[in-house]
Amino acid sequence: MFVPPRSRLSVLIFLLLLSLPAAWAQTPPLQWLRAGNAYTTLEKGELVQYTLPAGGRTTLLGSAQLVPAGGQPLKVQSYAFSADEGQVLLFANTRKVWRYNTRGDYWVYDRAKKSFKQVGKDRPAASLMFAKFSPGADKVAYVSENNLYVEDLASGETKALTTDGTRKRINGTFDWAYEEEFFCRDGFRWSPDGRRIAYWQMDAQGVKDYLMVNNVDSLYPFAVPVEYPVAGEPPSPYKIGVADVAAGTTRWMDIPGDPQQHYVPRMEWAAGSDELIVQQLNRKQNGSNLLLCNAATGQSRQMYAEKDEAWIDILPLWDGDYKDGGWDWLAGGKEFLWPSEKDGWRHLYRVARDGKKETLVTRGDYDVMEIAALDEKGGYVYFIASPTNATQKYLYRTRLDGKGKPERLSPAAQAGTHAYQLSPDGRFARHRFSNAATPPVTAWVSLPDHKPLAAAAPVAAAPGKPSSRVEFFKVKTPEGVEMDGWLVKPTSFDSTKKYPVVFYVYTEPWGQTVQDEYGVSDNALYQGDMAADGYIYVSMDNRGTPVPKGRAWRKSVYRQIGQVNIRDQALAAKEFLKRPYADPSRVAVWGWSGGGSATLNLLFQYPDLYQTGIAVAAVGSQLTYDNIYQERYMGLPQENREDFVKGSPITYAKNLRGNLLYIHGTGDDNVHYQNAELLVNELIKHNKQFQFMPYPNRTHGISEGEGTARHLSTLFTTYLKTHCPPGGR
């Protein structure tokens, strides 16, 4: 859902903009080559290769080679190798589609022939999406203007595999809701033999448009439509088709169930070219079926099913490596690796292809937070977990046969947050480490001994000196809920004085704010240093946040977002404010997106506790947010509308007693500006005075336009200092 620029994408974009250490975000992506001991990356506009363990560097494509005949040098955003690594597909001239640059131009460079060729040059400029080589590297498939095409690289002949694509009938990619909530973007897959392409078709014709009004880019305002199904509206119906590349015909898969009451967020070839494997979720997302579909006949059969009393998270939602597809097959396609929370923890299972046998691979009272690598030859799965501290992350491995115990590979002396990019065989990894007091460092290590490769590729360390001003703590509410938190005290702290307290919140299932990593307490909206100015800055993770504390913790908010999470935060804040140096007369709370919603709920539901709130891009009414997110966590409003109402800030707006600054972009396609006007209308109705700042045509991140960032931070800082003055008293 929404997190702000932490948004899910908002605790994804703010949690990627604010929470992720800057040096980590700047680490260039890499791609492993087939040999397993070499990787490639883009450096200063060139494609380079590093070979491990020595770390020798080779330029594969220099800047001089990235100039099309008669053209300008390509500014390459990403690239992909053909299966034989003889050709490179380069993505350039990119354009944003909603929040990601997934549209642009593609070029093929033949390394042997040293030839350079544009793909899809007869299509409109910068209109190609998700281009990829066929397994034989003789063709490239891509989406353009919601149709799927295949181009023969030798002849240049292009064939349209679909011709009915429109803004509302979408082939090979997805509508807004699937992209935002399931991370579904690339919507087609080559068969391993290169004869077929499986793809999604989304029919959004029945989905109502949300109209965003652009008042600033022309003399006359104009509407920007977005197909956006709100909670209670049925999803866009889907189809899964298998196109015969030679014949240009499509066979539709016969998937049971009403497509307007189900979702298909995952589809891959089932370790061969004869069958597809499909994950189907019911409308409430509390039932998951795995189906095998015959590519030739379209017939499908269920082979594995699972239910949950709350909801089921699909793999790409908690492990970003799978957002562009992928399925972990074992034993030559006879088994696959599958996650489940059925025993109360997120664990990995080996599941037989017929679904009749499964083996628990990871065992114990801990959550698998991410699958780092699968080394079937060596017999191990590598994963991220943190059994004893929910604010940290470590690399573990265990036997794939389920008979081993988890073995921690991250160094015992490095307490904090670890991230890894493992080679395909698990021998090498790019290791990134930081904690709240240690700037992030990146180095290459061998595994499983975790020894540094001294002469390998570059080692990057963030500038700055270690800082220990972040303190981690635990707080237990009167209801027995123990929550993790961090705080930063004023620089010139005097225990005999009382200081204002500013709480940063997100609180929903898409955002963990308490993480032991460098920069976790940074506030990009504040001009200056909050600690130096005399604020106590605090954040706490309530029940329902996606921390590794087990299924019951995460799903305790089912049908109670806006109630359970808000009560946890408020009760924990009351406990914190009992500290002798906390000034209960100067208490502020702020958040963005889901955190904005929490800020409003806290300010309205607990007006005796919080005097000041700054809410950005908040959902005022849960009935206005998209169906995939809201129904996953809250159910269907047709059945329990009262829960949506009880959890919505506008229900409690009449209780406002303190100071409120509300901020929203009028061009927000995620949490629509409608929420702002609904909230403003309700506050006016009850004669509640507040400050409101709409940003014309800005999106959910409020980042577009000259001067926007400075204006927003000035507004935030001035309001906080005015209504929650800093300094000890």
N, C-alpha and C positions, 0 to 999 in steps of 0.2 A: 504494500500500500504506500502510504505516504510516510516519509520520515523527513527531513527537510532537505534542504540540500543536505542535511542528514535526511530524506523521504525514504522510506523503505527503499524505493528509490529514495525517498526523503529520509529514514535513518540509513540509507545507502547513499544519497548524494551528500547530506551533511555528515553522515558518518563516514563518508569517504572524503569529504572536503575537510571536515574538522577533526574527526577522531583518528583517522588513519594518519600515522606520522608522515610528514611531507616527504622525507627522504625515501620512504618505502614506495609511496605513490610514484616517485620519479624513477624507480628502478625499471629499466627497459624490459619489455616482455621478451621471452625467448622461445625458440622452437627447437626441439631435439631432432637430430637426424637419425636415420634408421640404425646406424651403428651403435648408438647409445652412448658413445663417449665424446660426442661433439654436438654443439648447439649453434644456432644462428640468431642474430638479432640485428636491429637497425641502430646504427650509430652515425650521427651527423650526416644523415641522408644517404648512407651507404649500407649495403647488406654485408655483414661480416660473419665469419665463422670462428669459433673457439674450439680447440680440441683439448680434452682432458686426459690425464691429469696435469700435463705440462702447461696447458693454457696458451698454446700457440695460436696466433691470430692470423686469419687469412681474409682478404677482401674478395667476396664472391661477386658483388656487383658494385662497382665504384660509381661515383656521382656522374662521371663522364658517360657511363653506359646507360644511365637512366634518362637519356634525352631522346625522345622520339624524333624521327626525321622531320626537320623543319619546325620542331616544337620547342617548348621550354622544358627544363628539367622537371621530372615528376617529383612531387612532394608525396612520398609514399607513406600512407597511414598504416597499412598492414600488407602481409604477403602470405603466400602458401606455395609449398613445393608440390610438384606432381609425385606420384607414388615412387617413381624411379629416381626422383630428385634431379632429373635432367632439365626440367622447366620450372619457371617461377611465375606465379600469378600475382601481379602487383595491383593494389587498390589505391587509387589517387583521386584528386579532385572531388573530395567527399562532401556530402551534404547531410544535414541532420534530419532524421525522421523521428519526431517527438523529442527524445532526449539522447539519441545515439546517432553517430555518423555512419549510417548503414547504406547510404545511396551514393553512387559516384561512378567513376570510370575504371575499367580494368584493362591491364596490358599483360601480355605473355612474353617472357624473355626465355629464349631457347639457349641454354648455356653452351651446347656443343656448336650450334650454328651461329651463335652470337647475334641472333636476329630478334627483332623487337616488333610486336604486333598488337594492335588494339583489338579487343574483343567487343562485339556489339556496337561497332562504329556507326551502324545504320540506325541505331536506336537514339532517342533524344539524349543530349549530353547529360552526364551525371545522373542517369536514370537506372543504372544497373545495381542489383542487390545480390549479395551472397554467392557470387560466382565461384565455381569450384570445378577442378579437373575431373574428368571421368577416370575410373581406375586405370584404364589403358593410356591415359594422357593424350588421347587423340581428339577429345572433344572438351568443351566447357559448357556447363549449364548455368543459367542465371535467371533472375526475375527482373522484369522491367514493366513498370506500370501495371502491376498486379497480374501479369501473365508470365508463364514459364517458357524459356527458350533453350535450345541446344544449338551450339555452333561447332561445325567441323573445322578443326584448326588447319588442316591441309588445304581444303577447298574454299574455306570461308563461308560455306553454305550455312544458313541459319534456318532452323525449323521451329515454329511455334507449337509447343505441346498443349497450350491452352490459348483460347482466343476470346473468352467471355469475361475477362478481368475488367473490373470497374472499381471505383472508390469503395463500393459496397460488396462486390464479389471479389474475393481476394485469394489468388492462387500463389502458393509457394512462400507466403509470409502470413502475417496475422493482423488482427484488428488491435485497437488500442488496449483493450482489457487483457487479452492474452499476453501481449508484450509486457505490460506493466506488472501483472500479477503472477504469471507463470514463466517469465523470462523467455517466452517463445518468440523468436525473431526469424531465424533461418528455418524456413518451412519446407525444405525438400532434401531428399537423400538419394544418392546414386546407389544402385545395387552393386554388390561386389564384382559381378561379371560385366558391369557397364552396359547391360542391355535395357535396363529399366530405371525409372526414377519414381520414387514414392513421394507424395506431396500432400500437404493439407490444402483444402479449400474451405475458406470461411465465408459464410453468407450473412452479411450484416445488413441486408436490405430491410429487415424488420426491426432493426435497432434504431431507436430514436437518436437524432442528432442533438448534441449540446452545442449551442451557438455562442461562440466567443466573439465579442464585438471589438474590432480594431478601430479606435478613434484617432490614431496618431500618424498612420502611415499614408494617408491620402486626405484630400479635401473633404470627401464624403466618406463617412464610416462604412465599413463593410463587415459582414459576418463571416467567421471562420468555423465551419461545421466539423464536429468530431463525433463519430459514432461511439456512444458512451452509454452502456446499459447500467442504470443505477440499481441499487439493492431492490429486489422484488421483481425486476425485469428479467425475462429469460435470456440466456446467453445466445451469442451468434451460433446458429447451427453449423456443424462441421461435416466435412467428408474427407476420407482418406482415399486418394486415388493412386493407382500404379500405372504410369505412362510407359508404353512400349516406344522406345526411342526411334526405332526404325520405322514402325508403322504410324507413329504419331497418335495412337489411340490410347484411351484411358479405361482401365478396369477399376470400378469403384468397389471398395471393401464393404462387405455386408456386416456392419457392426451393430449388434443389438442395442435396443434402447432408444428413446426419443432424444435426438441430438439437441433439442432445446432444453433438455433436463439433464444433460451430461456434458462433460468436458473430456477432451483427449489432449493432455498437455505433453505426452511423450510418445514418440513413434520412431522405430529404427528397424533396419534389416536384422533379422534374427540369425546372425552368424551364418549367413548364406544368402543366396539369391532367390530362394523359393518362398520364404515366409517373412512376414513382418511381425514384430512384437509391438503391441500398443498398450499403453496404460490409459484406462478410462476411469474417470471419477464421476460419481453422481453429483447432482446439483448442489447438495449440501457439503460435498467434499469429505464426507465421513465414510465413504465406501470406495475401495479401489479394486478394479478388475484388470488383470493382465490377460490379453487376448493374443493368440497366434492367428494371423490371417494369411490364407493362401494367395499368393500374388497373382496366380494365373486364373483362379476361379472366383476369388473374392470371399470365399467362405471363411468364417472365423469360428474359433472355439476358445472358451474360457479355460485357462490353465492355472490361475492363482487368484485368490480373492482375499481381501482383508477389510475389516471394519474397525471403527473407532467411535467411542461415545461422543467425542468432540469433532476433531478434524484430522486429516492425514496430510502431512507436508510431503510434497514431491521432492525428489532429490535435488534438482537445480535450485530450490528455494533456500537450502542451507549449505549446498556445496556448489559454488559458482563455476567450478570447472565443467559442469554438465549443462550449463545454460545454452550452449550451442550444440547439444546433442551428445550421444555416446551411451553405450551400454556395456557393462563389464561381463563378458562371456568367459567361461571356464571349460576345461575338458573338451576342447574342440566344438563348443556350442551345445554340449549336453547339459550344462549348468550355467547359472549366472549369479552374480553377487547382488544382494537386494537388502535395503535397509528397512527396519521396522521398529516401532516403539511398543510392540505387543507385550513385552515383559516389564514395561515401566521405564526402560531406558532405550535410547536410540542405538541399536546394534545392527551388525551386518550378518546376513545369512547366505549360505549357499543353497540355491533353489534349483531343483531338477527341472529340465525343460518341460516335462509333463506335469509339473506342479505337485507331484505326489510325495516328494521327499525334500526335506530341508534340514540344514545343519547350521547351528549357531556357531559363528566364527569368532566374534568378539564376546567375551564373557566378563561380567562384573557389574558393580554398581557405578557406572559411568556412562557418559554419552559419547558416541563417535561424532565429532564436530565437523570432520571433513575427511574424505578419502584422498590420501596424498599420492599413492601409487599402488599398482597391482603387479606383483612379480610372481606370476604363476610358475615360471621355471624354477625359481628359488623357493617357492612354496610360502610366500609371505604376502600379507596386505599391510601397507603402511597407512597410518591414519593419525589425525590430530585429536587429542583428548586432553582433559585436565581433571582427573578424578578427585583431587583434593582442594582445588581452588578455582572457582568459576570465573575468575577474572583473568585467567592465564591460559596459554595454549602450548602444548608440547607434542613432539613427534613420537609415536609409538609404532611398533609392528607386532604382529602375531601370526601364528601359523594359519594357513588357509584351510587346513583340515579341521579346525576348531579344537584341536587337542592341546594347543599351547596357551601360555599365559602372556598377557600384554607385557612387552619389553620396551621401556622408555629409552629412546635414543638421544633426546635432547640432553645436554649437559646438566648435571645436578646443580652445578654452581651458577647456572644462568636462570634465575627465577624471573619469569615474565612471559612475554609473548613471542612465540617462534612461528615462522612461516617458511615453507620449503617448496622448491620446484625440483622434483626428483627426475633423474634420468629414467628411461623406460625399464631398465634392468635393476633399478634401485641402487646402483653403485655410487652415484654422485648426486649432489644436490646443491642448489643455490640456497643458502641459509640466511635468513634475515632475523635479527633479534633486537628487541628493545624492552625496556620496562619504564615505569614512570620516571625513574631517575637516570636512565641511560639512553642517550641518543641512539637511534637505530644504526646498526652496522650490517653490512652485507658481505658474506664471504663464501667461498666454495669449500665443501667438505666431502670426504668419502664416507660411505655408509657400509656396514652399520656402526663402525667405530667412531664416527663423527669427528675424524681428524681433519684439520685444515689442509687444503691443497695450497701450499705456500706459493707455488709458482704459477698458479692457475690464472683465471681471468681476473679482471679488476676487482678490488675491494673498495667499497664505498662506505664512508662514515659521515654521518650528518655533522655539520659544524656545531659548535657550542660546547659548553661544559656540562657535565652531569649535574642534574638538579634533583634534590630530594624533597622539594616543598610539597609534593602531593602525598597525602596521608590516606591510607586505606583503612576502613573500619567496618564493623558489622553493627547493625542496629536491629533490635528485636521489638516488634510492636506488642501492645497488650494482648493481641490475639495470637501471639506466638509465632508470627511470621518473621524470620530472620533474613535481612536484606544486606547485600554488599553495598558499600558506598565509598566515595572518595571525597576528600575535602582539601582545600588550599586555604591556609590561614593568612592573614595580613602579614606583609613583610616585616613590619615593625610591631609584631604581636606583643601585647601587654595583657597578661592573664587577669589583671585587675580591672580591665575595661570590657565593655560590651560592644560588639561589632554587628553591623548589618549582615544578614545571611541571604544569599542569592542561590536558589535551587535551579539547576538545569534538569529538565525532564524530557523523556520520550514516552515511556511506560507501556507501549503496545507491543504485540508479538513480532514487530519488525525492527526493534532497536535495543541493543545492549549498550548502555552508556558507561558502565563501570568496567573498564578493561585496563589491565596493567601494561600499558604501553606508553611510549613517549608522546607527549602532546595531548594526552587524554583530557586534560583540564583546560586546554586552550579555548578561548571564546573569540572567534573571528569577528564577531559583531561589536566587540567592545574596543573602543579607541583608547589605547594605553594598557596599563597593567592593573588588573582588578586587585591583586594582592598588594601592590604598592600603594594603591589608592585607599586601601583599608576595608576591603570586602572579604567576607568568608564565602567561598564558592564551593557548592556541594552538589553531588549527584548520587542517586540511589536507584538500584534496579529492583522493582517490585515483582510480584508474581505475574506471570504472563509474558515477561520479557524472555527472549530466546537465549537464555543462558544454560550452560550444561549442568542443570540440577534435576534432570529427569522429566518424564512426561507430565507427571502430576503438577509440577511447578508451572510448566509452560502452558498447560491447558486448563488451569484453574479459572481462567477468565472467560471460558466459553459462554457465550450469550450474556456476558457481564462486563464487556469493555465499557469504560466510563463509570463503572461502579467498583468492582474489586480492585482494579489497578489504582484508581483514584483514592480509595480508602486506605490501601497499603501506603501510598505516598504520604497522605496526610498524617496517618498515625505515626509513621516513621519520622516525619518532620517534627511532630510534637515531641517525640523522644529526643531528637537531636537538639531541639531548642531548649531542652532542660540543662544543657551545658552552660556553665556560669558565664562564659564569654560571649554567648549568643544573645543578641538583642531582639526579643520577641516583638518589639514595636517597629522594627525595620526588617521585614521579611518580604522578599520578592521571589517570583518564580517566572521562568521563561522557557519557551520551547517552540519548535518549528514543525509544522505539518501535524503528525500524530502528537508531537510534543506541544504544539499549539493548542490542539484539542484538550490535552491534559491540563495545560495552563488555565484555559477557560474553566474547565470543570473544577479544578482546585480553587480558583478564585471565587467561583460562584457557589460551590457546595460547602466550602470551608472559609467563609468571609471573615471569621474571627481569627483565622490563622495567618492568612496571606493578605498583606496590605497592597501589594503592587504586582501586576502581571503584564508581561509582554508576550503576546501570542502572534505567531507568524503563520500564515497559510493554513489555518486550522479548518477542520471539518466541524461546522457548527451543528449540522444535523446528520446523523448517520444514514438517514434515508437518501441523502444526496450522493453518497460515495458509490464506487463501482461495485457491481454484484459479486465478482469473484472474491475480492477481499472481504467485503462486509459480510456476505453470507457465509463465508468459510468460518469466521469467528463468532458470528452472531445468529446464524440460522436464517430462516426465511421470514421476512416481515409479514407475509400472509398468515404465518402461524404464531409468531411471537412479537408482534409490532411493539408491544409495551416495553420490551427489552431495548429496542432501538431508541425509543423515546427516553427511557430512564438513563441511557448512557450518553445522550446528546447534550452538549453545553447549552443550547438555546432553551432547554427545558428549565434551566436554573438561572438564566440571565437576570431574572427579576431580583435575585438575591445580591447582586453586585453592590458592594459597599466601598471597596477600595479603588485603586487607580488602575485603569486598564488602557494599554496601548495596543490597538489591533492593526495588523499589517497584512496586506494581501495584494498579489499581482492580478490585474484584470484579465491577463492572457493566460492564466493558469489552466492547463488542460488536465491536470491531475486532480487537485482539490479546487473545484471551480469557484470562481468569484461569486457565484450565487450564494455560497456559504457566508460570505462577508455581508451581503445585503440582507440575508435572512437574520443574521445575528444583529446587525445594526437596527433593523426594523423592530426586533424584539426589545432591544435596549431602549429605543425611542418610546415604545409603547409604555414602558415602566418608568420613563423619565430618568433613566440612568445616564449620567454624564461620563464621557470617555473620550479618548483621542483615537482618531482613525486615519490611517495612511494607505490609500490605494496607490499602487505603482502601475501606471498605464502600460498595458500590453506586455507586462513582464510575466514570465512563466513561473512555475512552482519554485524555482531556485532564486527568483528575483535577482538575476545577474546581468540581464541585457541592458543596453543603453548607456550612453556616456554619463559618468558621474553617479551611477546607481549604487555601487558598492560603498562609496564614500558617504553618500546621502543616507543610506540605510544604517551604516554604523554610527554616523553622527546622531541620527534620530534615536537609535537604541541607547547609546551612551548618555545623551542628554536627558532622556526620559528617566533612565535608571538613577542617575545622579540627583535629579530633581525630586523624585518621589521616594527614593530609598537612599538617602544621603550616605556617602561612605565615611569611614573613620571611626575610631574608638571613642567611647564616651564614659 
